[in-house]
Amino acid sequence: MPYEPSTVWQYDVPTTGSTHLPPDAGYGKALTNQGYGFEVAVADLIDNSIDAGADQIVVHFLRDAKRILTLLIIDNGHGMDDAGLDAAMTVGRRRQYGEHSLGMYGTGLKAASLSHASSLTVVSRTKRSRAAGRRLTAEGIEDGFRCDTVDPVYAQELIDRYDGIIEWHGTVVRWDQVRSFETVAQGQSDKYLSNAISRLENHLGLYLHRFLQRGLNLDIAVWDVSSGNGTLGEEVDHIAVEPLDPFGYKVPGKAGYPRQFTAPVEGVGEIRLSAHIWPAKSKQAGFRQIGALAERQGFYFYRHDRLVQAGGWNGLRNPESHLTLARVAVDLPAHQNGVLSLDVKKEKITVTPAFTLGVESAIDSSGSPFHNYLRDAETAYRDGSKRTEIARRPVTPPGKGLDPKIKRVIKEELPEKAGEEPITITWSTLPAGRFFDLDRENNSILLNRDFRDDFNDGHRGGANDAPMMKTLLYLLLEDCFGLARWERTRQDRVEYWNTILITAAQAKRERRERTVL
């Protein structure tokens, strides 16, 4: 019925029909400028792997002698067939999500990837379908959202390269022409990768800590394809991502915590708040290694066990030093609501005043109000500030070659020297009478590779092998680096340690050989 002019307010806007308007190719530029940080983008892709049922995921950096080439994410999830790949690569198509899925908007794969890479390739196989692949490029999007079909022979070849992860089903996501990789100056690849992997490890360890604690195997590896003799190459670094629990203290900062509060939130219902108080001056990684303490106080929102906001008071109050020990875990309601909304990148929650009003009215099981918790957190901070600590000598931090778990504990226990390059530990060719040597110019401890098999029980060692021996050598030799003057007494110490350790290594070899016989 046609609309007739009226002086009465129209609560609904009258319409005369509709038309479908597909996205213009120019939308591709908006898609590639969503503001995804590198770590956030990788985490978004790993969400897809978890949704696919994967329990083994590897983030794989490929490099050659000169530059960083590509990034791949490999998982052993249930995979996709041709139709599934077409759906996954369709820009703007929203798929159906399960009740506990981490995906939400259907844009993460494309937006996260193309925010960093000009070319996105996805290769996958299921139990019932052959390997297949699709490639989406910035140029293809401008050309009417063209998506390329990957040669099936190459698709199978790529799957076969990762047969240690993908047995019957799985997926490989490949980024090429990664803009941040292409801007790394020649000779700076090692430093860039070290920093990038450290940030990525912390981010994934934090935001996925509940999954990692339940047994998700998530690794970060670096392979040098220039040394592969026609194969995938040689692994030069490997890190197993460990959970970084923002509530993982051993003893709370105040007795009686954590404490559960219930907040009545209009439009949502009751929301549970798990209020924690960290011990003052804690050196644990879950407290100090996840960012500035002022930014990490406040609410930690989880959606289906995936952390989506790590700190911040969301308008309840301003951050202040007296509340650095206060952290509150909040599991978002399963149902959609207009009070708490998650951004596309899954790193921040926006709330309406209904949430903060509800928190202000929250009480625990004894009827104690939420503001008493804030007061307790402030008291714990002030009491902790009065305690004196024994000052420990700063050390040059450990770098590549030492297991990440060990590096994390060292960082928790010992302060770092500012501006020092990390000490790497590598196996090298050394004279027969040397167990180790020092490359002080490059901050490196060199180990005699002739003994590598002995310390790995004859198995092929990885980049972080022989953790006990390497840790002891780091603790012994750390103070030999960063010195303005090399003293004769230190050189003498290195010499007699070498004599003793070479004898110990030979004794270990003899015992191992007798055991084999």
C-alpha positions as CSV (number, residue, x, y, z in Angstrom):
1,M,0.0,0.0,0.0
2,P,1.6,3.3,-1.0
3,Y,2.6,5.7,1.7
4,E,0.3,8.7,2.3
5,P,1.8,11.9,3.7
6,S,0.9,12.3,7.4
7,T,1.5,14.7,10.3
8,V,1.8,11.7,12.7
9,W,5.3,10.4,13.6
10,Q,6.3,7.3,11.6
11,Y,7.8,4.7,13.9
12,D,8.8,2.5,10.8
13,V,10.3,3.9,7.7
14,P,8.0,3.2,4.7
15,T,9.7,1.3,1.8
16,T,8.6,0.6,-1.8
17,G,10.9,-2.4,-2.7
18,S,14.4,-3.8,-2.4
19,T,17.5,-4.7,-4.4
20,H,20.6,-6.7,-3.7
21,L,23.8,-4.7,-3.9
22,P,26.9,-7.0,-4.0
23,P,30.1,-5.4,-2.7
24,D,32.2,-3.3,-5.0
25,A,35.7,-4.5,-5.7
26,G,37.0,-1.4,-3.9
27,Y,35.9,-3.1,-0.7
28,G,39.1,-5.1,-0.9
29,K,41.0,-2.0,0.3
30,A,38.8,-1.8,3.4
31,L,39.3,-5.5,3.9
32,T,43.1,-5.2,4.0
33,N,43.0,-2.3,6.4
34,Q,41.1,-3.6,9.4
35,G,43.8,-2.7,11.9
36,Y,44.8,-6.3,12.8
37,G,48.1,-6.5,14.6
38,F,50.4,-9.4,13.5
39,E,49.8,-11.5,16.7
40,V,46.1,-10.8,16.7
41,A,45.8,-11.9,13.0
42,V,47.6,-15.1,13.6
43,A,45.5,-15.8,16.7
44,D,42.3,-15.3,14.6
45,L,43.5,-18.0,12.2
46,I,44.3,-20.4,15.0
47,D,40.7,-19.9,16.3
48,N,39.6,-21.4,12.9
49,S,41.9,-24.4,13.5
50,I,40.5,-24.9,17.0
51,D,36.9,-24.7,15.6
52,A,38.0,-27.4,13.1
53,G,38.8,-29.7,16.0
54,A,42.6,-29.5,15.7
55,D,44.7,-30.5,18.7
56,Q,48.0,-29.9,16.9
57,I,48.9,-26.6,15.3
58,V,52.2,-25.2,14.0
59,V,52.9,-21.6,13.0
60,H,55.7,-22.0,10.5
61,F,58.1,-19.2,9.3
62,L,60.0,-20.1,6.2
63,R,63.2,-18.2,5.4
64,D,66.3,-18.5,3.1
65,A,69.8,-17.1,3.5
66,K,68.7,-13.6,2.8
67,R,65.1,-13.0,3.8
68,I,61.9,-14.2,5.4
69,L,59.8,-15.8,2.7
70,T,56.4,-16.9,4.0
71,L,54.2,-17.8,6.9
72,L,52.2,-20.9,7.2
73,I,49.7,-22.2,9.8
74,I,49.3,-26.0,9.7
75,D,46.6,-27.9,11.7
76,N,45.2,-31.4,11.9
77,G,41.6,-30.3,12.0
78,H,38.8,-32.0,10.1
79,G,39.7,-30.0,6.9
80,M,37.6,-28.7,4.0
81,D,36.6,-30.1,0.6
82,D,36.2,-27.9,-2.5
83,A,32.8,-26.6,-1.5
84,G,34.1,-25.8,2.0
85,L,37.1,-24.0,0.6
86,D,34.8,-21.9,-1.7
87,A,32.7,-20.9,1.2
88,A,35.7,-20.1,3.4
89,M,37.2,-17.8,0.7
90,T,34.0,-16.0,-0.2
91,V,34.3,-12.4,1.0
92,G,31.3,-11.4,3.0
93,R,29.8,-14.9,3.4
94,R,28.9,-15.7,6.9
95,R,28.8,-19.4,7.8
96,Q,26.9,-21.2,10.5
97,Y,28.8,-21.4,13.8
98,G,28.5,-24.1,16.5
99,E,27.4,-23.3,20.0
100,H,30.9,-23.1,21.3
101,S,32.7,-21.8,18.1
102,L,35.4,-19.2,18.5
103,G,34.5,-17.7,15.1
104,M,31.8,-15.0,14.9
105,Y,31.6,-12.8,11.9
106,G,32.9,-14.9,9.0
107,T,35.5,-12.4,8.0
108,G,38.6,-13.4,10.1
109,L,40.4,-15.6,7.6
110,K,40.3,-13.0,4.8
111,A,40.6,-9.8,6.8
112,A,43.3,-11.0,9.2
113,S,45.3,-12.6,6.3
114,L,45.0,-9.8,3.8
115,S,45.8,-7.2,6.4
116,H,49.3,-8.5,6.3
117,A,49.8,-10.5,3.1
118,S,49.0,-9.7,-0.5
119,S,48.4,-13.4,-1.2
120,L,46.3,-15.9,0.9
121,T,46.4,-19.6,0.0
122,V,44.4,-22.3,1.8
123,V,45.0,-26.0,1.1
124,S,43.0,-28.6,2.8
125,R,41.9,-32.2,2.8
126,T,39.3,-34.2,4.6
127,K,39.0,-38.0,5.3
128,R,36.8,-38.3,2.3
129,S,38.2,-35.8,-0.2
130,R,41.4,-35.2,-2.0
131,A,43.7,-32.3,-1.3
132,A,42.4,-29.0,-2.8
133,G,43.2,-25.4,-2.5
134,R,42.2,-21.8,-3.2
135,R,44.2,-18.6,-3.5
136,L,42.9,-15.1,-2.9
137,T,45.0,-12.1,-3.7
138,A,44.7,-8.3,-3.5
139,E,44.7,-8.2,-7.3
140,G,42.0,-10.9,-7.5
141,I,39.7,-9.0,-5.2
142,E,40.0,-5.9,-7.4
143,D,39.2,-8.1,-10.3
144,G,35.7,-8.8,-9.2
145,F,36.7,-11.0,-6.2
146,R,38.4,-13.6,-8.3
147,C,39.6,-16.6,-6.4
148,D,42.2,-18.9,-8.0
149,T,42.1,-22.7,-7.8
150,V,45.4,-24.2,-6.6
151,D,46.9,-26.9,-8.8
152,P,45.8,-30.2,-7.1
153,V,49.2,-31.8,-7.5
154,Y,50.8,-28.9,-5.6
155,A,48.0,-29.0,-3.0
156,Q,48.8,-32.7,-2.3
157,E,52.5,-31.9,-2.3
158,L,52.0,-29.2,0.4
159,I,49.9,-31.5,2.5
160,D,52.5,-34.3,2.2
161,R,55.3,-31.9,3.3
162,Y,53.5,-31.7,6.7
163,D,52.6,-35.4,7.0
164,G,53.9,-35.3,10.6
165,I,50.9,-33.1,11.5
166,I,48.4,-33.8,8.8
167,E,47.7,-37.6,8.6
168,W,44.2,-38.1,7.2
169,H,42.8,-34.5,7.4
170,G,44.0,-31.0,8.0
171,T,44.6,-27.5,6.6
172,V,47.5,-25.3,5.6
173,V,47.0,-21.6,5.5
174,R,49.8,-19.8,3.6
175,W,50.7,-16.1,3.6
176,D,52.9,-14.8,0.8
177,Q,54.2,-11.3,0.1
178,V,53.9,-10.4,3.8
179,R,54.4,-6.7,4.0
180,S,56.3,-6.6,7.3
181,F,58.7,-9.4,6.0
182,E,59.4,-7.5,2.8
183,T,60.5,-4.4,4.8
184,V,63.1,-6.2,6.9
185,A,66.6,-4.9,5.9
186,Q,69.1,-7.5,4.7
187,G,71.0,-9.0,7.6
188,Q,68.2,-8.2,10.1
189,S,66.1,-11.3,9.6
190,D,67.3,-13.0,12.8
191,K,66.6,-10.1,15.0
192,Y,63.2,-9.5,13.4
193,L,62.2,-13.1,13.8
194,S,63.4,-13.3,17.4
195,N,61.3,-10.3,18.4
196,A,58.3,-11.4,16.3
197,I,58.3,-14.9,17.7
198,S,58.7,-13.6,21.3
199,R,55.6,-11.3,20.9
200,L,53.7,-14.1,19.2
201,E,54.5,-16.6,21.8
202,N,53.4,-14.3,24.6
203,H,50.2,-13.3,22.8
204,L,49.1,-16.9,21.9
205,G,50.2,-18.2,25.4
206,L,48.0,-15.5,27.0
207,Y,44.9,-15.5,24.8
208,L,44.7,-19.2,24.4
209,H,45.9,-20.3,27.8
210,R,42.8,-22.3,28.7
211,F,43.1,-24.4,25.6
212,L,46.9,-24.9,26.1
213,Q,46.2,-25.9,29.7
214,R,43.8,-28.5,28.4
215,G,46.3,-30.1,26.1
216,L,46.3,-28.1,22.8
217,N,49.8,-28.5,21.1
218,L,50.7,-25.2,19.6
219,D,54.3,-24.7,18.2
220,I,56.2,-22.0,16.5
221,A,58.9,-23.1,14.1
222,V,61.5,-21.5,11.8
223,W,62.8,-23.4,8.8
224,D,65.7,-22.4,6.5
225,V,64.8,-23.6,3.0
226,S,68.1,-22.7,1.6
227,S,69.8,-25.6,3.4
228,G,67.3,-28.2,2.4
229,N,68.9,-29.9,-0.6
230,G,65.6,-30.0,-2.3
231,T,63.5,-30.7,0.8
232,L,61.6,-28.4,3.1
233,G,64.8,-27.3,4.7
234,E,66.4,-27.4,8.1
235,E,64.7,-26.4,11.3
236,V,66.6,-23.6,13.0
237,D,64.2,-22.7,15.8
238,H,61.3,-24.4,17.5
239,I,59.1,-23.2,20.4
240,A,56.3,-25.0,22.1
241,V,53.9,-22.3,23.2
242,E,53.2,-22.6,26.9
243,P,50.1,-21.3,28.7
244,L,50.5,-17.8,30.1
245,D,47.8,-17.7,32.8
246,P,46.9,-14.2,34.0
247,F,45.5,-15.9,37.1
248,G,48.2,-18.5,37.6
249,Y,49.7,-17.3,40.9
250,K,50.7,-20.0,43.4
251,V,49.4,-18.1,46.5
252,P,46.9,-15.3,46.4
253,G,47.8,-11.8,47.4
254,K,45.2,-11.9,50.2
255,A,43.6,-14.8,52.0
256,G,40.1,-15.6,50.9
257,Y,40.6,-15.0,47.2
258,P,39.7,-15.6,44.5
259,R,36.1,-14.7,45.4
260,Q,33.0,-15.0,43.3
261,F,30.7,-12.1,42.8
262,T,27.3,-11.9,41.1
263,A,26.4,-8.8,39.1
264,P,22.8,-8.1,38.1
265,V,23.1,-6.7,34.6
266,E,19.9,-5.3,33.0
267,G,19.2,-6.9,29.6
268,V,21.6,-9.9,30.3
269,G,20.8,-11.3,33.8
270,E,23.3,-12.4,36.4
271,I,27.0,-12.3,35.4
272,R,29.6,-14.1,37.5
273,L,32.8,-12.1,38.4
274,S,35.8,-14.1,39.6
275,A,37.8,-11.6,41.5
276,H,41.5,-12.3,42.0
277,I,44.3,-10.5,43.9
278,W,47.9,-11.2,42.8
279,P,50.7,-11.4,45.4
280,A,52.6,-8.1,45.4
281,K,55.9,-8.0,43.5
282,S,55.3,-11.3,41.9
283,K,57.9,-12.3,39.3
284,Q,55.7,-14.9,37.6
285,A,55.3,-14.6,33.8
286,G,51.5,-14.5,34.1
287,F,51.8,-11.2,36.0
288,R,54.8,-9.4,34.6
289,Q,55.3,-10.7,31.0
290,I,51.9,-9.9,29.5
291,G,52.3,-6.1,29.2
292,A,52.4,-3.0,31.4
293,L,50.9,-3.7,34.8
294,A,48.7,-0.6,34.7
295,E,47.1,-1.8,31.5
296,R,46.6,-5.4,32.7
297,Q,44.6,-4.6,35.8
298,G,40.8,-5.0,35.5
299,F,38.5,-7.2,33.6
300,Y,39.6,-10.4,31.6
301,F,36.7,-11.3,29.4
302,Y,36.5,-14.9,28.0
303,R,34.3,-16.1,25.2
304,H,34.0,-19.9,25.0
305,D,37.3,-20.1,27.0
306,R,39.2,-17.9,24.6
307,L,40.5,-14.7,26.2
308,V,39.2,-11.7,24.2
309,Q,40.2,-8.8,26.5
310,A,43.1,-8.8,28.8
311,G,42.7,-5.9,31.3
312,G,40.9,-2.6,31.5
313,W,38.0,-1.4,33.6
314,N,35.6,-0.6,30.8
315,G,34.4,2.6,32.3
316,L,34.0,1.3,35.8
317,R,37.0,3.3,37.0
318,N,40.4,4.6,35.8
319,P,43.5,2.4,36.1
320,E,45.8,3.3,39.0
321,S,48.9,1.8,40.6
322,H,47.1,0.8,43.8
323,L,45.0,-1.6,41.7
324,T,47.7,-3.4,39.8
325,L,47.1,-6.6,41.7
326,A,43.4,-6.7,40.9
327,R,42.2,-8.9,38.0
328,V,38.6,-10.1,37.4
329,A,37.7,-13.0,35.1
330,V,34.4,-12.8,33.3
331,D,32.9,-15.5,31.1
332,L,30.7,-13.8,28.5
333,P,27.1,-15.0,28.4
334,A,26.5,-17.6,25.7
335,H,23.5,-15.7,24.2
336,Q,23.8,-12.5,22.1
337,N,22.9,-9.3,23.9
338,G,23.1,-5.5,23.5
339,V,25.2,-4.9,26.6
340,L,28.5,-6.6,25.9
341,S,29.8,-6.6,22.3
342,L,33.0,-8.0,20.9
343,D,34.9,-6.3,18.1
344,V,35.8,-8.1,14.9
345,K,39.4,-8.6,15.9
346,K,38.4,-10.3,19.1
347,E,40.6,-8.2,21.4
348,K,38.2,-5.8,23.1
349,I,34.8,-5.7,24.6
350,T,32.5,-2.7,24.4
351,V,30.0,-2.4,27.2
352,T,27.0,-0.2,27.9
353,P,26.4,1.5,31.3
354,A,24.2,-1.4,32.2
355,F,27.3,-3.6,32.8
356,T,29.2,-1.1,35.0
357,L,26.0,-0.4,37.0
358,G,25.6,-4.1,37.5
359,V,29.2,-4.5,38.7
360,E,28.8,-1.7,41.2
361,S,25.8,-3.6,42.6
362,A,27.6,-7.0,42.6
363,I,27.9,-9.0,45.9
364,D,29.6,-12.3,46.9
365,S,27.9,-15.2,48.6
366,S,28.2,-13.5,52.0
367,G,26.7,-10.3,50.8
368,S,30.0,-8.4,50.7
369,P,29.9,-5.7,47.9
370,F,32.3,-5.5,45.0
371,H,33.9,-2.3,46.2
372,N,35.3,-4.3,49.3
373,Y,37.2,-6.4,46.8
374,L,38.8,-3.2,45.3
375,R,39.7,-2.0,48.8
376,D,41.3,-5.4,49.6
377,A,43.4,-5.2,46.4
378,E,44.6,-1.7,47.3
379,T,45.5,-2.9,50.8
380,A,47.4,-5.9,49.4
381,Y,49.4,-3.5,47.1
382,R,50.3,-1.1,50.0
383,D,51.3,-3.9,52.3
384,G,53.4,-5.5,49.6
385,S,55.1,-2.2,48.8
386,K,56.5,-2.0,52.4
387,R,58.4,-5.3,52.0
388,T,62.1,-5.2,51.1
389,E,63.5,-7.6,48.6
390,I,67.0,-9.0,48.1
391,A,68.4,-7.3,45.0
392,R,69.6,-10.0,42.5
393,R,72.3,-9.3,40.0
394,P,71.0,-8.5,36.5
395,V,71.9,-11.0,33.8
396,T,72.2,-11.0,30.0
397,P,69.0,-12.7,28.9
398,P,69.1,-16.2,27.3
399,G,68.2,-16.4,23.6
400,K,67.9,-19.1,20.9
401,G,68.9,-22.6,21.8
402,L,67.4,-22.7,25.2
403,D,63.9,-24.1,25.9
404,P,61.2,-21.3,26.2
405,K,60.0,-22.7,29.5
406,I,63.5,-22.2,31.0
407,K,63.9,-18.8,29.5
408,R,60.6,-17.8,31.0
409,V,61.6,-18.9,34.5
410,I,65.0,-17.2,34.2
411,K,63.1,-14.0,33.3
412,E,60.9,-14.5,36.3
413,E,63.7,-15.0,38.7
414,L,66.5,-12.7,37.5
415,P,66.4,-9.0,36.3
416,E,67.8,-8.4,32.8
417,K,70.6,-6.1,31.8
418,A,69.2,-3.3,29.7
419,G,70.2,-3.2,26.1
420,E,72.1,-6.5,26.0
421,E,71.7,-8.9,23.1
422,P,70.5,-12.3,24.3
423,I,73.0,-15.1,24.6
424,T,72.5,-17.8,22.0
425,I,73.6,-21.4,22.5
426,T,74.4,-23.4,19.4
427,W,76.2,-26.6,18.4
428,S,79.3,-25.9,16.3
429,T,82.4,-27.6,15.0
430,L,85.1,-27.3,17.7
431,P,88.6,-28.9,18.2
432,A,88.5,-32.3,19.8
433,G,89.8,-31.0,23.1
434,R,87.1,-28.3,23.6
435,F,83.6,-29.0,25.0
436,F,82.5,-25.4,24.6
437,D,83.8,-22.0,23.4
438,L,82.7,-18.4,23.6
439,D,81.9,-16.1,20.7
440,R,81.8,-13.0,22.9
441,E,81.5,-10.6,19.9
442,N,78.2,-12.3,18.9
443,N,77.0,-13.2,22.4
444,S,77.1,-16.9,21.7
445,I,78.0,-20.1,23.6
446,L,79.3,-22.7,21.1
447,L,79.0,-26.4,22.0
448,N,81.0,-29.2,20.4
449,R,78.6,-30.9,18.1
450,D,80.5,-34.2,18.4
451,F,78.8,-34.7,21.7
452,R,75.3,-33.7,20.6
453,D,74.1,-37.3,20.2
454,D,75.3,-38.2,23.6
455,F,73.2,-35.5,25.2
456,N,70.2,-36.5,23.2
457,D,70.5,-40.3,23.8
458,G,71.3,-40.8,20.1
459,H,68.1,-39.1,18.9
460,R,68.1,-36.2,16.4
461,G,68.1,-33.0,18.5
462,G,66.0,-30.0,17.9
463,A,67.0,-26.3,18.2
464,N,66.2,-26.4,22.0
465,D,67.7,-29.8,22.8
466,A,69.8,-30.8,25.9
467,P,68.0,-28.4,28.2
468,M,69.7,-29.3,31.4
469,M,73.2,-29.1,30.1
470,K,72.5,-25.9,28.2
471,T,70.9,-24.3,31.3
472,L,73.9,-25.1,33.5
473,L,76.3,-23.7,31.0
474,Y,74.2,-20.5,30.6
475,L,74.3,-20.0,34.4
476,L,78.0,-20.7,34.5
477,L,79.0,-18.5,31.6
478,E,76.5,-15.7,31.6
479,D,78.9,-13.3,33.4
480,C,81.5,-13.8,30.7
481,F,79.4,-11.6,28.3
482,G,78.9,-7.8,28.1
483,L,82.4,-7.1,29.6
484,A,84.5,-4.1,28.7
485,R,87.7,-6.0,29.6
486,W,88.4,-9.7,29.3
487,E,90.4,-10.8,32.4
488,R,93.1,-13.5,32.5
489,T,91.3,-15.1,35.5
490,R,88.2,-15.5,33.4
491,Q,90.1,-17.0,30.6
492,D,91.7,-19.4,33.0
493,R,88.3,-20.4,34.4
494,V,87.0,-21.1,30.9
495,E,90.1,-23.3,30.2
496,Y,89.8,-25.5,33.3
497,W,86.0,-25.8,33.0
498,N,86.6,-27.0,29.4
499,T,89.1,-29.6,30.7
500,I,86.7,-30.9,33.3
501,L,83.6,-30.8,31.1
502,I,85.3,-32.6,28.2
503,T,86.2,-35.4,30.6
504,A,82.6,-35.5,31.9
505,A,81.3,-35.6,28.3
506,Q,83.6,-38.5,27.4
507,A,82.5,-40.4,30.5
508,K,78.9,-39.9,29.5
509,R,79.6,-41.2,26.0
510,E,81.3,-44.3,27.5
511,R,78.4,-45.0,29.8
512,R,76.0,-44.6,26.9
513,E,78.0,-47.0,24.7
514,R,78.1,-49.6,27.4
515,T,74.3,-49.3,27.8
516,V,73.8,-49.9,24.1
517,L,76.1,-53.0,24.2
